[in-house]
Amino acid sequence: TIVYPQENYAPESFYDTIVKNKSVGLHTLCLLDIQAERGRMMTIKEALQILQGIEQRRGKKLLFNGAKLVGLCGLGGENELIAAGRAARLLDFAFEGFPQSLIVCGELTEKEVEAMKALCES
C-alpha cells in the first residue's frame, strides 16, 4: 500500500518492494491509502507524486524513466476506468472514481503488450 506521508511517519518500503519486483520482471499491484476517519482516499495522481518525491530524494528514475503503468479506478462500478501509459500520461489523466489502484508493470508478455496498446488508446 502506498501511504500518505504524515508528520513523523513517511515509510518508503512500498517503493523498495516495487524496485525489487521490477528488477526480477514482476508486476506490482499498489493499493492506495484510505483514511476513512478523514474521508480521504488517495488518488493515482497523489500516489505518483509520492513515488516521484521518493525517486527525487533517492536520485533514482525507475518509474519516471519509461516504466509502464496501469491506473485502475472505480473497478466494478458503473464508471470504472482503466488506463495505461507512462507516469507523465497518468499524471494528466482524469481519474475520478474510487477506489483507485496502480500497477507498475514488470516484463510484459505479448498479450499484455497488446492490452497495454489498447489501454493507451483509451
All heavy atoms as an XYZ file, in Angstrom:
939
protein
N       0.840     -1.184      0.000
C       0.000      0.000      0.000
C       0.881      1.241      0.000
O       1.790      1.350      0.817
C      -0.923      0.021      1.236
O      -1.745     -1.141      1.208
C      -1.796      1.257      1.250
N       0.581      2.146     -0.913
C       1.248      3.442     -0.907
C       0.489      4.301      0.093
O      -0.721      4.487     -0.034
C       1.243      4.090     -2.306
C       2.029      3.204     -3.289
C       1.824      5.504     -2.251
C       1.991      3.670     -4.728
N       1.189      4.791      1.105
C       0.526      5.525      2.184
C       0.836      7.011      2.116
O       1.868      7.428      1.590
C       0.933      4.977      3.574
C       0.507      3.530      3.724
C       2.425      5.124      3.804
N      -0.102      7.799      2.661
C       0.111      9.232      2.772
C       1.236      9.486      3.772
O       1.202      8.952      4.885
C      -1.142      9.936      3.316
C      -2.267     10.103      2.342
C      -3.454      9.405      2.507
C      -2.170     10.994      1.278
C      -4.519      9.585      1.628
C      -3.227     11.180      0.396
C      -4.392     10.469      0.580
O      -5.439     10.652     -0.289
N       2.218     10.299      3.411
C       3.217     10.673      4.415
C       2.578     11.617      5.428
O       1.732     12.441      5.075
C       4.304     11.385      3.597
C       3.687     11.729      2.295
C       2.501     10.842      2.095
N       2.954     11.439      6.682
C       2.440     12.279      7.752
C       3.611     12.711      8.617
O       4.711     12.179      8.495
C       1.430     11.498      8.596
C       0.230     11.016      7.817
C      -0.668     10.123      8.660
O      -0.814     10.341      9.852
N      -1.257      9.121      8.038
N       3.351     13.632      9.500
C       4.398     14.068     10.409
C       4.879     12.870     11.223
O       4.076     12.125     11.792
C       3.857     15.158     11.344
C       4.928     15.782     12.204
C       4.396     16.916     13.054
O       3.381     17.532     12.684
O       5.008     17.169     14.096
N       6.159     12.659     11.235
C       6.809     11.554     11.951
C       6.447     10.174     11.404
O       6.630      9.171     12.083
C       6.483     11.600     13.452
C       6.968     12.864     14.099
O       8.059     13.346     13.794
N       6.168     13.445     14.972
N       5.897     10.118     10.191
C       5.552      8.820      9.593
C       5.523      8.964      8.075
O       4.568      9.491      7.510
C       4.182      8.342     10.093
C       3.772      7.000      9.527
C       4.376      5.829      9.962
C       2.780      6.908      8.558
C       4.008      4.596      9.442
C       2.405      5.688      8.037
C       3.012      4.537      8.484
O       2.644      3.326      7.969
N       6.594      8.526      7.444
C       6.666      8.601      5.987
C       7.428      7.385      5.461
O       8.546      7.508      4.959
C       7.328      9.899      5.549
N       6.835      6.202      5.594
C       7.537      4.999      5.142
C       7.727      4.996      3.629
O       6.950      5.610      2.891
C       6.611      3.863      5.577
C       5.259      4.481      5.625
C       5.481      5.908      6.053
N       8.781      4.326      3.202
C       9.073      4.195      1.775
C       9.265      2.742      1.380
O       9.714      2.455      0.280
C      10.324      5.018      1.416
C      10.147      6.500      1.640
C      11.359      7.324      1.242
O      12.410      6.748      0.864
O      11.261      8.562      1.301
N       8.905      1.824      2.260
C       9.121      0.396      1.989
C       8.349     -0.081      0.764
O       8.799     -0.991      0.060
C       8.749     -0.444      3.215
O       7.415     -0.173      3.604
N       7.212      0.531      0.472
C       6.459      0.149     -0.728
C       7.287      0.424     -1.981
O       7.223     -0.342     -2.942
C       5.107      0.875     -0.798
C       5.183      2.366     -0.632
C       5.466      3.198     -1.702
C       4.972      2.949      0.618
C       5.541      4.568     -1.554
C       5.040      4.314      0.781
C       5.330      5.129     -0.300
N       8.072      1.478     -1.988
C       8.924      1.781     -3.132
C       9.988      0.699     -3.301
O      10.259      0.251     -4.411
C       9.575      3.165     -2.973
C      10.447      3.532     -4.150
C       9.892      4.058     -5.311
C      11.817      3.333     -4.121
C      10.678      4.383     -6.409
C      12.612      3.655     -5.208
C      12.044      4.176     -6.347
O      12.824      4.489     -7.430
N      10.557      0.268     -2.176
C      11.570     -0.792     -2.234
C      10.981     -2.084     -2.805
O      11.650     -2.794     -3.557
C      12.154     -1.049     -0.835
C      12.860      0.178     -0.279
O      13.481      0.925     -1.060
O      12.776      0.394      0.949
N       9.744     -2.376     -2.461
C       9.072     -3.568     -2.994
C       8.876     -3.438     -4.506
O       9.103     -4.393     -5.249
C       7.714     -3.777     -2.294
O       7.945     -3.950     -0.898
C       6.986     -4.986     -2.851
N       8.473     -2.267     -4.959
C       8.299     -2.040     -6.399
C       9.631     -2.262     -7.119
O       9.694     -2.940     -8.148
C       7.755     -0.624     -6.671
C       6.333     -0.481     -6.130
C       7.807     -0.296     -8.164
C       5.821      0.950     -6.082
N      10.707     -1.681     -6.589
C      12.037     -1.808     -7.197
C      12.467     -3.266     -7.255
O      12.947     -3.752     -8.294
C      13.081     -0.963     -6.430
C      14.494     -1.270     -6.907
C      12.781      0.517     -6.578
N      12.270     -3.982     -6.153
C      12.662     -5.403     -6.101
C      11.871     -6.221     -7.125
O      12.441     -7.018     -7.868
C      12.431     -5.951     -4.693
C      12.874     -7.379     -4.524
C      12.675     -7.858     -3.086
C      13.065     -9.306     -2.947
N      12.840     -9.807     -1.596
N      10.560     -6.030     -7.169
C       9.728     -6.767     -8.125
C      10.127     -6.452     -9.559
O      10.243     -7.342    -10.394
C       8.249     -6.450     -7.918
C       7.673     -7.113     -6.689
O       8.293     -7.969     -6.072
N       6.488     -6.690     -6.310
N      10.326     -5.164     -9.845
C      10.677     -4.753    -11.208
C      12.025     -5.354    -11.623
O      12.196     -5.748    -12.776
C      10.705     -3.231    -11.304
C      10.812     -2.739    -12.718
C       9.937     -1.535    -12.918
C       9.981     -1.014    -14.325
N       9.455     -1.913    -15.320
N      12.959     -5.469    -10.696
C      14.288     -5.997    -11.016
C      14.255     -7.458    -11.455
O      15.159     -7.910    -12.151
C      15.239     -5.831     -9.827
O      14.930     -6.752     -8.802
N      13.207     -8.170    -11.061
C      13.077     -9.575    -11.479
C      11.910     -9.768    -12.457
O      11.460    -10.880    -12.687
C      12.964    -10.535    -10.263
C      14.256    -10.559     -9.479
C      11.790    -10.187     -9.368
N      11.420     -8.662    -13.013
C      10.412     -8.730    -14.064
C       8.982     -8.905    -13.610
O       8.112     -9.207    -14.430
N       8.704     -8.695    -12.329
C       7.348     -8.890    -11.808
C       6.544     -7.593    -11.815
O       7.084     -6.512    -11.638
C       7.405     -9.425    -10.379
C       8.117    -10.761    -10.179
C       8.177    -11.106     -8.701
C       7.431    -11.853    -10.971
N       5.230     -7.743    -11.967
C       4.310     -6.615    -11.841
C       4.068     -6.373    -10.346
O       4.152     -7.294     -9.539
C       2.959     -6.911    -12.486
C       3.027     -7.332    -13.919
N       3.857     -6.744    -14.848
C       2.337     -8.279    -14.599
C       3.683     -7.311    -16.029
N       2.760     -8.256    -15.902
N       3.729     -5.118    -10.002
C       3.394     -4.793     -8.620
C       2.049     -4.079     -8.590
O       1.889     -3.022     -9.212
C       4.461     -3.867     -7.991
O       5.748     -4.460     -8.128
C       4.176     -3.644     -6.514
N       1.086     -4.656     -7.886
C      -0.197     -4.000     -7.659
C      -0.063     -3.137     -6.414
O       0.210     -3.642     -5.322
C      -1.315     -5.023     -7.458
C      -2.663     -4.458     -7.006
C      -3.234     -3.485     -8.031
C      -3.640     -5.575     -6.714
N      -0.232     -1.843     -6.591
C      -0.129     -0.901     -5.472
C      -1.525     -0.463     -5.052
O      -2.236      0.186     -5.829
C       0.686      0.325     -5.888
S       2.348     -0.030     -6.474
N      -1.899     -0.835     -3.849
C      -3.146     -0.333     -3.283
C      -2.861      1.057     -2.741
O      -1.748      1.338     -2.298
C      -3.637     -1.269     -2.192
C      -3.842     -2.726     -2.628
C      -4.271     -3.582     -1.451
C      -4.841     -2.818     -3.760
N      -3.856      1.932     -2.781
C      -3.646      3.310     -2.359
C      -4.345      3.578     -1.032
O      -5.435      3.063     -0.768
C      -4.138      4.273     -3.445
C      -3.565      4.032     -4.849
C      -4.022      5.120     -5.808
C      -2.051      3.918     -4.834
N      -3.709      4.375     -0.219
C      -4.134      4.653      1.149
C      -5.566      5.170      1.214
O      -6.005      5.958      0.371
C      -3.191      5.686      1.758
C      -3.227      5.725      3.272
O      -3.929      4.899      3.901
O      -2.525      6.582      3.853
N      -6.270      4.715      2.238
C      -7.609      5.209      2.553
C      -7.583      5.653      4.008
O      -7.229      4.875      4.891
C      -8.682      4.117      2.365
C      -8.761      3.697      0.901
C     -10.041      4.610      2.871
C      -9.671      2.513      0.645
N      -7.933      6.894      4.246
C      -8.035      7.413      5.605
C      -9.510      7.692      5.871
O      -9.990      8.812      5.719
C      -7.181      8.674      5.770
C      -5.699      8.396      5.625
C      -4.844      9.638      5.766
O      -5.298     10.765      5.574
N      -3.587      9.429      6.098
N     -10.216      6.637      6.229
C     -11.667      6.705      6.392
C     -12.085      7.750      7.418
O     -13.085      8.453      7.223
C     -12.214      5.334      6.779
N     -11.309      7.864      8.512
C     -11.661      8.813      9.567
C     -11.603     10.259      9.088
O     -12.215     11.139      9.669
C     -10.763      8.627     10.802
C      -9.296      8.996     10.603
C      -8.452      7.991      9.848
O      -8.936      6.905      9.493
O      -7.274      8.296      9.602
N     -10.865     10.503      8.009
C     -10.756     11.848      7.430
C     -11.553     11.974      6.132
O     -11.529     13.021      5.489
C      -9.296     12.185      7.146
C      -8.456     12.288      8.387
C      -7.053     12.675      8.030
N      -6.248     12.776      9.231
C      -4.946     12.892      9.231
N      -4.286     12.923      8.093
N      -4.287     12.987     10.355
N     -12.215     10.893      5.725
C     -12.953     10.911      4.464
C     -12.042     11.138      3.271
O     -12.411     11.831      2.330
N     -10.866     10.544      3.335
C      -9.831     10.795      2.319
C      -9.403      9.483      1.671
O      -9.108      8.516      2.362
C      -8.647     11.456      3.020
C      -7.546     11.936      2.149
C      -6.508     12.658      2.996
N      -5.457     13.181      2.149
C      -4.267     13.543      2.585
N      -3.975     13.436      3.859
N      -3.374     14.007      1.749
N      -9.372      9.489      0.332
C      -8.899      8.337     -0.422
C      -7.842      8.815     -1.407
O      -8.060      9.780     -2.145
C     -10.059      7.675     -1.170
C     -11.141      7.149     -0.245
S     -12.518      6.412     -1.147
C     -11.853      4.787     -1.433
N      -6.694      8.152     -1.408
C      -5.599      8.559     -2.272
C      -5.958      8.362     -3.737
O      -6.561      7.363     -4.113
C      -4.331      7.762     -1.940
C      -3.102      8.215     -2.726
S      -1.613      7.275     -2.318
C      -1.285      7.853     -0.672
N      -5.530      9.308     -4.554
C      -5.720      9.217     -5.993
C      -4.442      8.691     -6.649
O      -3.367      8.708     -6.048
C      -6.043     10.594     -6.594
O      -4.903     11.454     -6.431
C      -7.276     11.219     -5.959
N      -4.575      8.241     -7.873
C      -3.418      7.782     -8.636
C      -2.419      8.929     -8.782
O      -1.208      8.732     -8.635
C      -3.854      7.223     -9.997
C      -4.626      5.916     -9.774
C      -2.663      7.025    -10.934
C      -5.390      5.411    -10.976
N      -2.909     10.114     -9.024
C      -2.029     11.277     -9.159
C      -1.236     11.509     -7.875
O      -0.024     11.745     -7.909
C      -2.833     12.523     -9.524
C      -1.981     13.741     -9.767
C      -2.800     14.907    -10.275
C      -1.882     16.072    -10.601
N      -2.565     17.134    -11.326
N      -1.895     11.438     -6.728
C      -1.190     11.611     -5.451
C      -0.144     10.517     -5.256
O       0.978     10.787     -4.809
C      -2.179     11.586     -4.283
C      -3.050     12.811     -4.189
C      -4.132     12.682     -3.134
O      -4.767     11.606     -3.013
O      -4.338     13.674     -2.418
N      -0.502      9.275     -5.597
C       0.440      8.165     -5.460
C       1.678      8.384     -6.328
O       2.810      8.187     -5.887
C      -0.235      6.847     -5.822
N       1.459      8.820     -7.562
C       2.581      9.076     -8.459
C       3.443     10.231     -7.950
O       4.670     10.187     -8.051
C       2.082      9.361     -9.877
C       1.535      8.143    -10.625
C       0.869      8.570    -11.921
C       2.637      7.121    -10.887
N       2.825     11.239     -7.371
C       3.589     12.349     -6.814
C       4.429     11.894     -5.620
O       5.575     12.316     -5.457
C       2.661     13.497     -6.433
C       2.057     14.188     -7.645
C       0.929     15.146     -7.310
O       0.272     15.040     -6.275
N       0.680     16.089     -8.208
N       3.874     11.016     -4.792
C       4.621     10.464     -3.657
C       5.806      9.646     -4.170
O       6.937      9.798     -3.694
C       3.697      9.617     -2.752
C       2.714     10.526     -2.020
C       4.516      8.772     -1.772
C       1.564      9.799     -1.343
N       5.556      8.795     -5.156
C       6.636      7.984     -5.734
C       7.695      8.862     -6.391
O       8.896      8.602     -6.263
C       6.059      6.980     -6.740
C       5.186      5.881     -6.140
C       4.439      5.135     -7.244
C       6.021      4.923     -5.301
N       7.262      9.915     -7.052
C       8.194     10.833     -7.697
C       9.074     11.522     -6.643
O      10.277     11.682     -6.838
C       7.426     11.866     -8.519
C       8.313     12.748     -9.361
C       7.491     13.644    -10.284
O       6.395     14.085     -9.926
N       8.013     13.903    -11.461
N       8.484     11.909     -5.536
C       9.251     12.516     -4.448
C      10.308     11.571     -3.895
O      11.444     11.980     -3.622
N       9.944     10.301     -3.740
C      10.903      9.304     -3.255
C      12.047      9.168     -4.251
O      13.226      9.140     -3.864
C      10.204      7.948     -3.014
C       9.218      8.061     -1.850
C      11.239      6.840     -2.764
C       8.297      6.868     -1.693
N      11.719      9.100     -5.527
C      12.758      8.974     -6.546
C      13.678     10.184     -6.546
O      14.892     10.043     -6.691
C      12.142      8.749     -7.932
C      11.522      7.390     -8.051
C      11.360      6.906     -9.472
O      11.231      7.726    -10.399
O      11.367      5.679     -9.646
N      13.139     11.358     -6.370
C      13.978     12.564     -6.329
C      14.907     12.546     -5.129
O      16.090     12.865     -5.255
C      13.102     13.815     -6.323
C      12.434     14.084     -7.657
C      11.428     15.224     -7.607
O      11.006     15.675     -6.553
N      11.029     15.687     -8.785
N      14.386     12.162     -3.954
C      15.217     12.096     -2.746
C      16.327     11.067     -2.887
O      17.426     11.259     -2.396
C      14.369     11.766     -1.515
C      13.600     12.939     -0.973
C      12.983     12.657      0.377
N      11.984     11.599      0.377
C      10.739     11.723     -0.075
N      10.339     12.861     -0.587
N       9.895     10.720     -0.018
N      16.020      9.960     -3.565
C      16.990      8.877     -3.700
C      17.869      8.999     -4.948
O      18.781      8.210     -5.139
C      16.270      7.528     -3.738
C      15.576      7.193     -2.431
C      14.972      5.819     -2.509
N      14.327      5.441     -1.271
C      13.967      4.206     -0.977
N      14.185      3.226     -1.841
N      13.377      3.936      0.163
N      17.563      9.954     -5.800
C      18.330     10.122     -7.029
C      18.115      8.983     -8.009
O      19.017      8.607     -8.761
N      16.915      8.436     -8.036
C      16.562      7.323     -8.927
C      15.571      7.798     -9.981
O      14.920      8.818     -9.828
C      15.934      6.179     -8.139
C      16.746      5.706     -6.960
C      17.451      4.456     -7.279
C      18.191      3.991     -6.022
N      19.084      2.970     -6.278
N      15.426      6.994    -11.036
C      14.444      7.297    -12.086
C      13.820      6.015    -12.608
O      13.714      5.822    -13.805
C      15.107      8.063    -13.227
C      15.455      9.481    -12.883
C      15.855     10.247    -14.098
C      16.104     11.688    -13.741
N      16.396     12.488    -14.912
N      13.397      5.141    -11.729
C      12.798      3.884    -12.148
C      11.419      4.099    -12.769
O      11.145      3.647    -13.866
C      12.688      2.929    -10.955
C      11.945      1.632    -11.210
C      12.783      0.731    -12.106
C      11.613      0.929     -9.921
N      10.558      4.790    -12.063
C       9.181      4.957    -12.524
C       9.019      6.116    -13.494
O       8.128      6.114    -14.322
C       8.245      5.164    -11.332
C       8.228      4.019    -10.335
C       7.306      4.337     -9.177
C       7.818      2.732    -10.993
N       9.871      7.101    -13.381
C       9.713      8.284    -14.213
C      10.743      8.308    -15.338
O      11.105      9.343    -15.847
C       9.768      9.538    -13.338
C       8.558      9.623    -12.455
C       8.517      8.970    -11.239
C       7.424     10.287    -12.890
C       7.376      9.006    -10.453
C       6.282     10.330    -12.108
C       6.255      9.684    -10.891
N      11.176      7.126    -15.714
C      12.103      6.980    -16.830
C      11.618      5.857    -17.749
O      12.365      4.964    -18.100
C      13.518      6.699    -16.317
C      14.557      6.858    -17.400
O      14.352      7.581    -18.357
N      15.668      6.164    -17.253
N      10.312      5.889    -18.063
C       9.791      4.956    -19.045
C       9.054      3.737    -18.525
O       8.642      2.898    -19.324
N       8.871      3.609    -17.220
C       8.142      2.446    -16.704
C       6.704      2.458    -17.230
O       6.094      3.512    -17.382
C       8.131      2.445    -15.181
N       6.193      1.279    -17.508
C       4.802      1.145    -17.952
C       3.924      0.966    -16.723
O       4.205      0.137    -15.865
C       4.681     -0.027    -18.916
C       5.414      0.213    -20.223
C       5.396     -1.016    -21.103
C       6.136     -0.792    -22.386
N       7.580     -0.747    -22.239
N       2.835      1.732    -16.682
C       1.941      1.745    -15.538
C       0.504      1.554    -15.995
O       0.155      1.897    -17.118
C       2.054      3.092    -14.802
C       3.454      3.540    -14.411
C       3.430      4.982    -13.936
C       4.018      2.634    -13.344
N      -0.323      1.035    -15.086
C      -1.752      0.898    -15.345
C      -2.485      1.521    -14.163
O      -2.230      1.165    -13.012
C      -2.171     -0.583    -15.507
C      -3.673     -0.695    -15.739
C      -1.397     -1.255    -16.632
N      -3.386      2.448    -14.458
C      -4.213      3.063    -13.432
C      -5.584      2.409    -13.431
O      -6.199      2.235    -14.486
N      -6.052      2.040    -12.255
C      -7.346      1.384    -12.091
C      -8.226      2.271    -11.219
O      -7.811      2.696    -10.148
C      -7.176      0.019    -11.416
C      -6.126     -0.910    -12.031
C      -5.788     -2.034    -11.082
C      -6.616     -1.429    -13.356
N      -9.444      2.497    -11.671
C     -10.295      3.462    -10.988
C     -11.741      2.962    -10.943
O     -12.317      2.643    -11.986
C     -10.186      4.771    -11.768
S     -11.273      6.060    -11.290
N     -12.299      2.863     -9.748
C     -13.704      2.504     -9.591
C     -14.074      1.152    -10.156
O     -15.185      0.984    -10.659
N     -13.173      0.182    -10.071
C     -13.450     -1.133    -10.661
C     -14.720     -1.746    -10.099
O     -14.973     -1.707     -8.900
C     -12.277     -2.079    -10.429
C     -10.976     -1.725    -11.144
C      -9.932     -2.807    -10.897
C     -11.181     -1.520    -12.632
N     -15.528     -2.308    -10.981
C     -16.778     -2.938    -10.586
C     -17.947     -1.975    -10.526
O     -19.088     -2.394    -10.381
N     -17.666     -0.701    -10.658
C     -18.730      0.302    -10.626
C     -19.140      0.713    -12.030
O     -18.538      0.302    -13.025
N     -20.160      1.539    -12.102
C     -20.663      1.987    -13.402
C     -19.647      2.838    -14.161
O     -19.659      2.880    -15.378
C     -21.953      2.788    -13.212
C     -23.120      1.944    -12.774
C     -24.384      2.766    -12.613
O     -24.457      3.892    -13.151
O     -25.307      2.278    -11.946
N     -18.794      3.529    -13.436
C     -17.851      4.447    -14.063
C     -16.412      3.950    -13.969
O     -15.485      4.754    -13.874
C     -17.963      5.837    -13.426
C     -19.327      6.433    -13.627
O     -19.910      6.312    -14.698
N     -19.863      7.061    -12.601
N     -16.227      2.623    -14.006
C     -14.866      2.111    -13.886
C     -14.028      2.588    -15.064
O     -14.529      2.818    -16.164
C     -14.846      0.594    -13.777
C     -15.044     -0.163    -15.040
C     -14.887     -1.669    -14.838
O     -15.204     -2.195    -13.756
O     -14.467     -2.317    -15.798
N     -12.741      2.746    -14.791
C     -11.823      3.236    -15.805
C     -10.470      2.568    -15.624
O      -9.986      2.443    -14.494
C     -11.671      4.754    -15.670
C     -10.723      5.457    -16.622
C     -11.206      5.321    -18.075
C     -10.620      6.928    -16.260
N      -9.897      2.116    -16.712
C      -8.556      1.537    -16.714
C      -7.781      2.260    -17.805
O      -8.237      2.340    -18.944
C      -8.584      0.027    -16.999
C      -9.439     -0.701    -15.964
C      -7.163     -0.543    -17.017
C      -9.686     -2.173    -16.285
N      -6.629      2.794    -17.440
C      -5.792      3.494    -18.415
C      -4.349      3.080    -18.195
O      -3.944      2.753    -17.077
C      -5.936      4.999    -18.263
N      -3.584      3.080    -19.273
C      -2.185      2.667    -19.188
C      -1.300      3.694    -19.863
O      -1.743      4.481    -20.698
C      -2.007      1.305    -19.855
N      -0.047      3.652    -19.482
C       0.932      4.539    -20.094
C       2.071      4.806    -19.145
O       2.209      4.163    -18.107
N       2.855      5.758    -19.500
C       3.971      6.170    -18.654
C       3.453      7.138    -17.584
O       2.325      7.625    -17.661
C       5.052      6.804    -19.505
C       5.461      5.864    -20.648
C       6.883      6.053    -21.075
N       7.211      5.312    -22.293
C       7.429      4.006    -22.368
N       7.306      3.264    -21.298
N       7.745      3.426    -23.504
N       4.274      7.422    -16.596
C       3.849      8.243    -15.461
C       3.303      9.602    -15.898
O       2.273     10.047    -15.393
C       5.013      8.423    -14.490
N       3.962     10.252    -16.854
C       3.512     11.578    -17.291
C       2.082     11.535    -17.826
O       1.287     12.445    -17.566
C       4.468     12.127    -18.359
N       1.732     10.477    -18.551
C       0.373     10.355    -19.085
C      -0.637     10.164    -17.955
O      -1.694     10.792    -17.944
C       0.276      9.187    -20.062
C      -1.142      8.987    -20.612
C      -1.204      7.906    -21.684
N      -2.483      7.934    -22.360
C      -3.474      7.077    -22.104
N      -3.336      6.130    -21.207
N      -4.607      7.159    -22.773
N      -0.315      9.303    -17.009
C      -1.261      9.032    -15.931
C      -1.409     10.233    -14.994
O      -2.471     10.435    -14.412
C      -0.863      7.783    -15.159
C      -0.925      6.470    -15.952
C      -0.670      5.278    -15.037
C      -2.236      6.293    -16.684
N      -0.342     11.034    -14.849
C      -0.453     12.248    -14.033
C      -1.468     13.223    -14.615
O      -2.122     13.961    -13.888
C       0.911     12.929    -13.898
C       1.844     12.344    -12.838
C       3.251     12.904    -13.002
C       1.319     12.609    -11.432
N      -1.603     13.209    -15.928
C      -2.533     14.126    -16.594
C      -3.910     13.523    -16.850
O      -4.809     14.205    -17.331
C      -1.948     14.589    -17.937
C      -0.788     15.545    -17.749
O      -0.712     16.181    -16.685
O       0.051     15.642    -18.669
N      -4.081     12.244    -16.533
C      -5.332     11.543    -16.821
C      -6.393     11.907    -15.782
O      -6.083     12.104    -14.610
C      -5.086     10.029    -16.836
C      -6.002      9.285    -17.741
C      -5.704      9.122    -19.082
C      -7.177      8.739    -17.263
C      -6.558      8.434    -19.928
C      -8.037      8.050    -18.085
C      -7.730      7.891    -19.427
N      -7.639     11.974    -16.183
C      -8.739     12.340    -15.284
C      -9.358     11.098    -14.648
O     -10.356     10.579    -15.124
C      -9.795     13.126    -16.050
N      -8.738     10.614    -13.569
C      -9.304      9.507    -12.798
C     -10.239     10.112    -11.764
O      -9.824     10.928    -10.948
C      -8.195      8.718    -12.079
C      -7.274      7.970    -13.001
C      -6.000      8.442    -13.277
C      -7.674      6.784    -13.584
C      -5.142      7.750    -14.113
C      -6.834      6.081    -14.428
C      -5.563      6.564    -14.687
N     -11.511      9.687    -11.783
C     -12.476     10.308    -10.888
C     -13.099      9.354     -9.882
O     -13.434      9.747     -8.780
C     -13.563     11.003    -11.705
C     -13.009     12.154    -12.528
C     -14.054     12.798    -13.421
O     -15.231     12.412    -13.342
O     -13.669     13.683    -14.206
N     -13.311      8.100    -10.252
C     -13.967      7.154     -9.343
C     -13.023      6.616     -8.278
O     -11.812      6.797     -8.341
N     -13.607      5.962     -7.309
C     -12.826      5.363     -6.216
C     -13.354      3.972     -5.933
O     -14.516      3.692     -6.213
C     -12.936      6.223     -4.951
C     -12.182      7.508     -5.075
C     -12.827      8.666     -5.467
C     -10.829      7.559     -4.820
C     -12.136      9.855     -5.599
C     -10.121      8.746     -4.937
C     -10.783      9.890     -5.328
N     -12.516      3.119     -5.361
C     -11.121      3.328     -5.019
C     -10.242      3.277     -6.262
O     -10.656      2.803     -7.323
C     -10.802      2.169     -4.081
C     -11.734      1.090     -4.495
C     -12.981      1.782     -4.969
N      -9.011      3.765     -6.095
C      -8.055      3.763     -7.187
C      -6.854      2.906     -6.797
O      -6.517      2.793     -5.621
C      -7.600      5.193     -7.507
C      -8.752      6.053     -8.002
C      -8.334      7.446     -8.422
O      -7.165      7.760     -8.581
N      -9.335      8.311     -8.624
N      -6.224      2.304     -7.794
C      -5.030      1.478     -7.600
C      -4.093      1.710     -8.765
O      -4.481      2.246     -9.803
C      -5.392     -0.014     -7.536
O      -6.258     -0.270     -6.465
N      -2.864      1.261     -8.596
C      -1.840      1.464     -9.611
C      -1.060      0.166     -9.790
O      -0.707     -0.481     -8.804
C      -0.897      2.581     -9.158
C       0.256      2.962    -10.067
C      -0.274      3.630    -11.341
C       1.200      3.911     -9.333
N      -0.822     -0.206    -11.026
C       0.030     -1.361    -11.315
C       1.305     -0.846    -11.967
O       1.253     -0.106    -12.945
C      -0.658     -2.372    -12.262
C      -1.920     -2.926    -11.624
C       0.315     -3.508    -12.622
C      -2.768     -3.785    -12.564
N       2.442     -1.239    -11.394
C       3.741     -0.967    -12.008
C       4.132     -2.249    -12.720
O       4.288     -3.300    -12.089
C       4.800     -0.582    -10.956
C       6.146     -0.329    -11.625
C       4.344      0.634    -10.151
N       4.233     -2.176    -14.029
C       4.475     -3.377    -14.828
C       5.937     -3.797    -14.794
O       6.841     -2.962    -14.815
C       4.059     -3.140    -16.279
S       2.307     -2.782    -16.449
N       6.124     -5.104    -14.780
C       7.439     -5.696    -14.950
C       7.588     -6.054    -16.418
O       7.188     -5.287    -17.298
N       8.106     -7.236    -16.684
C       8.211     -7.687    -18.076
C       6.824     -8.058    -18.579
O       6.048     -8.698    -17.879
C       9.144     -8.885    -18.162
C      10.585     -8.546    -17.840
C      11.493     -9.760    -17.897
O      11.183    -10.718    -18.631
O      12.510     -9.730    -17.192
N       6.530     -7.649    -19.811
C       5.212     -7.884    -20.387
C       5.256     -9.015    -21.409
O       6.180     -9.093    -22.215
C       4.702     -6.615    -21.072
C       4.498     -5.396    -20.173
C       4.209     -4.159    -20.999
C       3.377     -5.644    -19.183
N       4.230     -9.867    -21.367
C       4.081    -10.895    -22.391
C       3.508    -10.240    -23.651
O       3.074     -9.090    -23.629
C       3.118    -12.007    -21.935
O       1.808    -11.437    -21.807
C       3.567    -12.633    -20.621
N       3.473    -10.998    -24.719
C       2.924    -10.488    -25.983
C       1.475    -10.030    -25.808
O       1.076     -8.972    -26.299
C       3.017    -11.573    -27.056
C       2.602    -11.111    -28.430
C       2.748    -12.207    -29.482
O       3.665    -13.046    -29.364
O       1.930    -12.218    -30.415
N       0.679    -10.818    -25.107
C      -0.738    -10.465    -24.885
C      -0.855     -9.213    -24.005
O      -1.733     -8.374    -24.222
C      -1.503    -11.632    -24.240
C      -1.742    -12.776    -25.185
C      -2.734    -12.365    -26.243
C      -3.052    -13.527    -27.146
N      -3.853    -13.123    -28.289
N       0.012     -9.100    -23.021
C      -0.014     -7.914    -22.167
C       0.371     -6.663    -22.954
O      -0.205     -5.590    -22.744
C       0.922     -8.093    -20.971
C       0.410     -9.097    -19.957
C       1.432     -9.446    -18.894
O       2.639     -9.503    -19.195
O       0.995     -9.669    -17.738
N       1.321     -6.783    -23.873
C       1.704     -5.656    -24.715
C       0.501     -5.217    -25.563
O       0.222     -4.021    -25.697
C       2.921     -6.015    -25.611
C       3.152     -4.947    -26.674
C       4.168     -6.221    -24.759
N      -0.237     -6.180    -26.121
C      -1.441     -5.860    -26.895
C      -2.465     -5.120    -26.023
O      -3.062     -4.134    -26.459
C      -2.078     -7.137    -27.460
C      -1.317     -7.792    -28.580
C      -1.975     -9.094    -29.033
O      -3.215     -9.230    -28.870
O      -1.245     -9.963    -29.517
N      -2.663     -5.602    -24.814
C      -3.617     -4.978    -23.908
C      -3.170     -3.571    -23.550
O      -3.983     -2.630    -23.492
C      -3.780     -5.828    -22.652
N      -1.893     -3.394    -23.307
C      -1.367     -2.063    -22.976
C      -1.595     -1.089    -24.124
O      -1.992      0.052    -23.907
C       0.131     -2.130    -22.645
C       0.460     -2.829    -21.354
S       0.027     -1.864    -19.905
C       1.332     -0.659    -19.917
N      -1.375     -1.544    -25.346
C      -1.596     -0.676    -26.508
C      -3.063     -0.267    -26.577
O      -3.386      0.891    -26.835
C      -1.166     -1.380    -27.788
C       0.332     -1.458    -27.959
C       0.718     -2.177    -29.228
C       2.234     -2.318    -29.336
N       2.647     -3.093    -30.503
N      -3.954     -1.205    -26.336
C      -5.390     -0.896    -26.368
C      -5.747      0.095    -25.256
O      -6.544      1.015    -25.484
C      -6.201     -2.179    -26.229
N      -5.186     -0.082    -24.087
C      -5.474      0.830    -22.975
C      -4.893      2.209    -23.214
O      -5.453      3.216    -22.770
C      -4.933      0.252    -21.658
C      -5.665     -0.967    -21.110
C      -4.913     -1.565    -19.963
C      -7.088     -0.598    -20.701
N      -3.766      2.274    -23.880
C      -3.137      3.571    -24.177
C      -3.952      4.369    -25.189
O      -3.858      5.591    -25.241
C      -1.715      3.381    -24.700
S      -0.559      2.916    -23.386
N      -4.749      3.674    -25.982
C      -5.580      4.357    -26.972
C      -6.853      4.904    -26.344
O      -7.539      5.732    -26.917
C      -5.926      3.408    -28.112
C      -4.711      3.018    -28.944
C      -5.007      1.914    -29.945
O      -6.167      1.449    -30.003
O      -4.064      1.502    -30.625
N      -7.188      4.423    -25.149
C      -8.436      4.879    -24.497
C      -8.259      6.220    -23.830
O      -7.212      6.712    -23.642
C      -8.902      3.849    -23.474
O      -7.930      3.645    -22.474
